[in-house]
Amino acid sequence: MLEGSAADSDGFSGLYKATFDNVAAYLEKKEERLQQQLHKKRRHNPAPGPGGETRRVTSGDAAAQS
């Protein structure tokens, strides 16, 4: 083997990539994002009425109902 090679030296042991367990933090942030998206969708599109459909009154509908 080579004299003074990196394999023999302990000076490089700290250079290896450290591993972190950030899965829990990732899943927590993902859940927060999903809740925010769901909240935005519910604000934008209200829940369906008793007939199962949402109905918006337009100017033509308002005149027809009078």
VEXRONU-147681 format. One record per atom (N, C-alpha, C): x, y, z; chain; residue number from 1; residue in one letter. Coordinates in pm, whole numbers. Example, Ala and Ser with C-alpha at 12.3 -4.5 7.8 and 13.67 -1.06 7.14 Angstrom:
<xx->1319	yy->-569	zz->780	kette->A	nr->1	rest->a> .
<xx->1230	yy->-450	zz->780	kette->A	nr->1	rest->a> .
<xx->1320	yy->-330	zz->780	kette->A	nr->1	rest->a> .
<xx->1285	yy->-225	zz->708	kette->A	nr->2	rest->s> .
<xx->1367	yy->-106	zz->714	kette->A	nr->2	rest->s> .
<xx->1290	yy->3	zz->787	kette->A	nr->2	rest->s> .
This chain:
<xx->83	yy->-119	zz->0	kette->A	nr->1	rest->m> .
<xx->0	yy->0	zz->0	kette->A	nr->1	rest->m> .
<xx->87	yy->124	zz->0	kette->A	nr->1	rest->m> .
<xx->23	yy->234	zz->-26	kette->A	nr->2	rest->l> .
<xx->96	yy->359	zz->-29	kette->A	nr->2	rest->l> .
<xx->124	yy->409	zz->112	kette->A	nr->2	rest->l> .
<xx->241	yy->466	zz->127	kette->A	nr->3	rest->e> .
<xx->274	yy->523	zz->256	kette->A	nr->3	rest->e> .
<xx->195	yy->652	zz->276	kette->A	nr->3	rest->e> .
<xx->137	yy->669	zz->394	kette->A	nr->4	rest->g> .
<xx->65	yy->793	zz->424	kette->A	nr->4	rest->g> .
<xx->-64	yy->808	zz->346	kette->A	nr->4	rest->g> .
<xx->-120	yy->698	zz->301	kette->A	nr->5	rest->s> .
<xx->-245	yy->707	zz->224	kette->A	nr->5	rest->s> .
<xx->-361	yy->748	zz->314	kette->A	nr->5	rest->s> .
<xx->-467	yy->794	zz->253	kette->A	nr->6	rest->a> .
<xx->-585	yy->840	zz->327	kette->A	nr->6	rest->a> .
<xx->-648	yy->726	zz->406	kette->A	nr->6	rest->a> .
<xx->-637	yy->605	zz->357	kette->A	nr->7	rest->a> .
<xx->-697	yy->491	zz->425	kette->A	nr->7	rest->a> .
<xx->-628	yy->465	zz->559	kette->A	nr->7	rest->a> .
<xx->-500	yy->495	zz->566	kette->A	nr->8	rest->d> .
<xx->-426	yy->472	zz->690	kette->A	nr->8	rest->d> .
<xx->-440	yy->589	zz->787	kette->A	nr->8	rest->d> .
<xx->-476	yy->702	zz->738	kette->A	nr->9	rest->s> .
<xx->-480	yy->822	zz->820	kette->A	nr->9	rest->s> .
<xx->-615	yy->838	zz->888	kette->A	nr->9	rest->s> .
<xx->-611	yy->877	zz->1015	kette->A	nr->10	rest->d> .
<xx->-735	yy->904	zz->1088	kette->A	nr->10	rest->d> .
<xx->-778	yy->1049	zz->1070	kette->A	nr->10	rest->d> .
<xx->-702	yy->1128	zz->1001	kette->A	nr->11	rest->g> .
<xx->-734	yy->1269	zz->981	kette->A	nr->11	rest->g> .
<xx->-856	yy->1291	zz->894	kette->A	nr->11	rest->g> .
<xx->-900	yy->1189	zz->821	kette->A	nr->12	rest->f> .
<xx->-1014	yy->1205	zz->731	kette->A	nr->12	rest->f> .
<xx->-1144	yy->1147	zz->787	kette->A	nr->12	rest->f> .
<xx->-1140	yy->1096	zz->908	kette->A	nr->13	rest->s> .
<xx->-1261	yy->1032	zz->962	kette->A	nr->13	rest->s> .
<xx->-1374	yy->1133	zz->981	kette->A	nr->13	rest->s> .
<xx->-1342	yy->1258	zz->1008	kette->A	nr->14	rest->g> .
<xx->-1446	yy->1360	zz->1028	kette->A	nr->14	rest->g> .
<xx->-1502	yy->1414	zz->898	kette->A	nr->14	rest->g> .
<xx->-1445	yy->1375	zz->786	kette->A	nr->15	rest->l> .
<xx->-1491	yy->1430	zz->658	kette->A	nr->15	rest->l> .
<xx->-1607	yy->1353	zz->597	kette->A	nr->15	rest->l> .
<xx->-1642	yy->1241	zz->654	kette->A	nr->16	rest->y> .
<xx->-1755	yy->1164	zz->600	kette->A	nr->16	rest->y> .
<xx->-1884	yy->1238	zz->627	kette->A	nr->16	rest->y> .
<xx->-1976	yy->1223	zz->538	kette->A	nr->17	rest->k> .
<xx->-2104	yy->1291	zz->550	kette->A	nr->17	rest->k> .
<xx->-2178	yy->1243	zz->675	kette->A	nr->17	rest->k> .
<xx->-2219	yy->1337	zz->754	kette->A	nr->18	rest->a> .
<xx->-2295	yy->1303	zz->874	kette->A	nr->18	rest->a> .
<xx->-2439	yy->1271	zz->834	kette->A	nr->18	rest->a> .
<xx->-2498	yy->1176	zz->900	kette->A	nr->19	rest->t> .
<xx->-2637	yy->1142	zz->871	kette->A	nr->19	rest->t> .
<xx->-2725	yy->1199	zz->982	kette->A	nr->19	rest->t> .
<xx->-2839	yy->1251	zz->942	kette->A	nr->20	rest->f> .
<xx->-2932	yy->1308	zz->1038	kette->A	nr->20	rest->f> .
<xx->-3068	yy->1244	zz->1018	kette->A	nr->20	rest->f> .
<xx->-3137	yy->1224	zz->1127	kette->A	nr->21	rest->d> .
<xx->-3271	yy->1168	zz->1119	kette->A	nr->21	rest->d> .
<xx->-3369	yy->1285	zz->1126	kette->A	nr->21	rest->d> .
<xx->-3401	yy->1340	zz->1009	kette->A	nr->22	rest->n> .
<xx->-3492	yy->1453	zz->1006	kette->A	nr->22	rest->n> .
<xx->-3628	yy->1413	zz->950	kette->A	nr->22	rest->n> .
<xx->-3658	yy->1286	zz->950	kette->A	nr->23	rest->v> .
<xx->-3784	yy->1238	zz->894	kette->A	nr->23	rest->v> .
<xx->-3902	yy->1291	zz->975	kette->A	nr->23	rest->v> .
<xx->-3889	yy->1292	zz->1106	kette->A	nr->24	rest->a> .
<xx->-3999	yy->1340	zz->1191	kette->A	nr->24	rest->a> .
<xx->-4029	yy->1487	zz->1162	kette->A	nr->24	rest->a> .
<xx->-3926	yy->1568	zz->1152	kette->A	nr->25	rest->a> .
<xx->-3946	yy->1711	zz->1123	kette->A	nr->25	rest->a> .
<xx->-4005	yy->1729	zz->984	kette->A	nr->25	rest->a> .
<xx->-3959	yy->1650	zz->887	kette->A	nr->26	rest->y> .
<xx->-4012	yy->1657	zz->751	kette->A	nr->26	rest->y> .
<xx->-4160	yy->1623	zz->748	kette->A	nr->26	rest->y> .
<xx->-4198	yy->1515	zz->815	kette->A	nr->27	rest->l> .
<xx->-4338	yy->1473	zz->815	kette->A	nr->27	rest->l> .
<xx->-4427	yy->1576	zz->885	kette->A	nr->27	rest->l> .
<xx->-4375	yy->1638	zz->989	kette->A	nr->28	rest->e> .
<xx->-4452	yy->1741	zz->1060	kette->A	nr->28	rest->e> .
<xx->-4476	yy->1861	zz->969	kette->A	nr->28	rest->e> .
<xx->-4373	yy->1906	zz->899	kette->A	nr->29	rest->k> .
<xx->-4388	yy->2020	zz->808	kette->A	nr->29	rest->k> .
<xx->-4479	yy->1985	zz->692	kette->A	nr->29	rest->k> .
<xx->-4470	yy->1861	zz->643	kette->A	nr->30	rest->k> .
<xx->-4555	yy->1817	zz->533	kette->A	nr->30	rest->k> .
<xx->-4702	yy->1820	zz->576	kette->A	nr->30	rest->k> .
<xx->-4730	yy->1773	zz->695	kette->A	nr->31	rest->e> .
<xx->-4867	yy->1774	zz->747	kette->A	nr->31	rest->e> .
<xx->-4919	yy->1917	zz->759	kette->A	nr->31	rest->e> .
<xx->-4833	yy->2009	zz->805	kette->A	nr->32	rest->e> .
<xx->-4873	yy->2149	zz->815	kette->A	nr->32	rest->e> .
<xx->-4906	yy->2205	zz->677	kette->A	nr->32	rest->e> .
<xx->-4823	yy->2173	zz->577	kette->A	nr->33	rest->r> .
<xx->-4850	yy->2222	zz->440	kette->A	nr->33	rest->r> .
<xx->-4982	yy->2168	zz->388	kette->A	nr->33	rest->r> .
<xx->-5007	yy->2039	zz->411	kette->A	nr->34	rest->l> .
<xx->-5132	yy->1979	zz->364	kette->A	nr->34	rest->l> .
<xx->-5253	yy->2043	zz->432	kette->A	nr->34	rest->l> .
<xx->-5242	yy->2071	zz->562	kette->A	nr->35	rest->q> .
<xx->-5352	yy->2135	zz->633	kette->A	nr->35	rest->q> .
<xx->-5377	yy->2276	zz->580	kette->A	nr->35	rest->q> .
<xx->-5270	yy->2349	zz->549	kette->A	nr->36	rest->q> .
<xx->-5285	yy->2483	zz->494	kette->A	nr->36	rest->q> .
<xx->-5351	yy->2478	zz->357	kette->A	nr->36	rest->q> .
<xx->-5312	yy->2383	zz->273	kette->A	nr->37	rest->q> .
<xx->-5373	yy->2369	zz->141	kette->A	nr->37	rest->q> .
<xx->-5520	yy->2334	zz->154	kette->A	nr->37	rest->q> .
<xx->-5554	yy->2245	zz->244	kette->A	nr->38	rest->l> .
<xx->-5692	yy->2205	zz->265	kette->A	nr->38	rest->l> .
<xx->-5774	yy->2323	zz->315	kette->A	nr->38	rest->l> .
<xx->-5716	yy->2401	zz->405	kette->A	nr->39	rest->h> .
<xx->-5785	yy->2518	zz->459	kette->A	nr->39	rest->h> .
<xx->-5811	yy->2621	zz->348	kette->A	nr->39	rest->h> .
<xx->-5713	yy->2642	zz->260	kette->A	nr->40	rest->k> .
<xx->-5730	yy->2736	zz->149	kette->A	nr->40	rest->k> .
<xx->-5838	yy->2689	zz->53	kette->A	nr->40	rest->k> .
<xx->-5840	yy->2559	zz->24	kette->A	nr->41	rest->k> .
<xx->-5941	yy->2504	zz->-68	kette->A	nr->41	rest->k> .
<xx->-6080	yy->2520	zz->-9	kette->A	nr->41	rest->k> .
<xx->-6094	yy->2497	zz->120	kette->A	nr->42	rest->r> .
<xx->-6226	yy->2509	zz->184	kette->A	nr->42	rest->r> .
<xx->-6273	yy->2653	zz->184	kette->A	nr->42	rest->r> .
<xx->-6181	yy->2748	zz->199	kette->A	nr->43	rest->r> .
<xx->-6220	yy->2889	zz->195	kette->A	nr->43	rest->r> .
<xx->-6263	yy->2928	zz->55	kette->A	nr->43	rest->r> .
<xx->-6193	yy->2875	zz->-44	kette->A	nr->44	rest->h> .
<xx->-6222	yy->2907	zz->-183	kette->A	nr->44	rest->h> .
<xx->-6348	yy->2839	zz->-232	kette->A	nr->44	rest->h> .
<xx->-6366	yy->2713	zz->-201	kette->A	nr->45	rest->n> .
<xx->-6481	yy->2634	zz->-246	kette->A	nr->45	rest->n> .
<xx->-6559	yy->2588	zz->-124	kette->A	nr->45	rest->n> .
<xx->-6673	yy->2650	zz->-95	kette->A	nr->46	rest->p> .
<xx->-6750	yy->2608	zz->23	kette->A	nr->46	rest->p> .
<xx->-6803	yy->2467	zz->8	kette->A	nr->46	rest->p> .
<xx->-6835	yy->2407	zz->120	kette->A	nr->47	rest->a> .
<xx->-6888	yy->2270	zz->120	kette->A	nr->47	rest->a> .
<xx->-7020	yy->2267	zz->45	kette->A	nr->47	rest->a> .
<xx->-7053	yy->2154	zz->-19	kette->A	nr->48	rest->p> .
<xx->-7178	yy->2144	zz->-94	kette->A	nr->48	rest->p> .
<xx->-7299	yy->2156	zz->-1	kette->A	nr->48	rest->p> .
<xx->-7408	yy->2205	zz->-59	kette->A	nr->49	rest->g> .
<xx->-7532	yy->2222	zz->17	kette->A	nr->49	rest->g> .
<xx->-7602	yy->2089	zz->37	kette->A	nr->49	rest->g> .
<xx->-7726	yy->2092	zz->87	kette->A	nr->50	rest->p> .
<xx->-7799	yy->1968	zz->116	kette->A	nr->50	rest->p> .
<xx->-7823	yy->1882	zz->-7	kette->A	nr->50	rest->p> .
<xx->-7832	yy->1942	zz->-124	kette->A	nr->51	rest->g> .
<xx->-7854	yy->1867	zz->-247	kette->A	nr->51	rest->g> .
<xx->-7726	yy->1806	zz->-302	kette->A	nr->51	rest->g> .
<xx->-7613	yy->1837	zz->-238	kette->A	nr->52	rest->g> .
<xx->-7487	yy->1781	zz->-284	kette->A	nr->52	rest->g> .
<xx->-7415	yy->1868	zz->-385	kette->A	nr->52	rest->g> .
<xx->-7478	yy->1976	zz->-427	kette->A	nr->53	rest->e> .
<xx->-7417	yy->2065	zz->-525	kette->A	nr->53	rest->e> .
<xx->-7408	yy->2205	zz->-468	kette->A	nr->53	rest->e> .
<xx->-7304	yy->2276	zz->-508	kette->A	nr->54	rest->t> .
<xx->-7296	yy->2417	zz->-471	kette->A	nr->54	rest->t> .
<xx->-7360	yy->2497	zz->-582	kette->A	nr->54	rest->t> .
<xx->-7426	yy->2603	zz->-545	kette->A	nr->55	rest->r> .
<xx->-7494	yy->2683	zz->-646	kette->A	nr->55	rest->r> .
<xx->-7461	yy->2829	zz->-621	kette->A	nr->55	rest->r> .
<xx->-7413	yy->2894	zz->-724	kette->A	nr->56	rest->r> .
<xx->-7385	yy->3037	zz->-715	kette->A	nr->56	rest->r> .
<xx->-7496	yy->3111	zz->-787	kette->A	nr->56	rest->r> .
<xx->-7539	yy->3217	zz->-727	kette->A	nr->57	rest->v> .
<xx->-7643	yy->3298	zz->-788	kette->A	nr->57	rest->v> .
<xx->-7575	yy->3399	zz->-878	kette->A	nr->57	rest->v> .
<xx->-7611	yy->3396	zz->-1006	kette->A	nr->58	rest->t> .
<xx->-7558	yy->3493	zz->-1101	kette->A	nr->58	rest->t> .
<xx->-7663	yy->3599	zz->-1126	kette->A	nr->58	rest->t> .
<xx->-7627	yy->3701	zz->-1197	kette->A	nr->59	rest->s> .
<xx->-7723	yy->3809	zz->-1222	kette->A	nr->59	rest->s> .
<xx->-7844	yy->3758	zz->-1300	kette->A	nr->59	rest->s> .
<xx->-7825	yy->3664	zz->-1389	kette->A	nr->60	rest->g> .
<xx->-7937	yy->3606	zz->-1465	kette->A	nr->60	rest->g> .
<xx->-8028	yy->3525	zz->-1376	kette->A	nr->60	rest->g> .
<xx->-7971	yy->3451	zz->-1281	kette->A	nr->61	rest->d> .
<xx->-8051	yy->3371	zz->-1188	kette->A	nr->61	rest->d> .
<xx->-8131	yy->3460	zz->-1094	kette->A	nr->61	rest->d> .
<xx->-8072	yy->3571	zz->-1051	kette->A	nr->62	rest->a> .
<xx->-8141	yy->3661	zz->-959	kette->A	nr->62	rest->a> .
<xx->-8263	yy->3722	zz->-1026	kette->A	nr->62	rest->a> .
<xx->-8253	yy->3755	zz->-1153	kette->A	nr->63	rest->a> .
<xx->-8366	yy->3812	zz->-1227	kette->A	nr->63	rest->a> .
<xx->-8474	yy->3708	zz->-1248	kette->A	nr->63	rest->a> .
<xx->-8435	yy->3583	zz->-1270	kette->A	nr->64	rest->a> .
<xx->-8532	yy->3476	zz->-1294	kette->A	nr->64	rest->a> .
<xx->-8607	yy->3441	zz->-1167	kette->A	nr->64	rest->a> .
<xx->-8543	yy->3456	zz->-1050	kette->A	nr->65	rest->q> .
<xx->-8607	yy->3421	zz->-924	kette->A	nr->65	rest->q> .
<xx->-8707	yy->3527	zz->-880	kette->A	nr->65	rest->q> .
<xx->-8697	yy->3650	zz->-927	kette->A	nr->66	rest->s> .
<xx->-8786	yy->3759	zz->-884	kette->A	nr->66	rest->s> .
<xx->-8925	yy->3745	zz->-940	kette->A	nr->66	rest->s> .
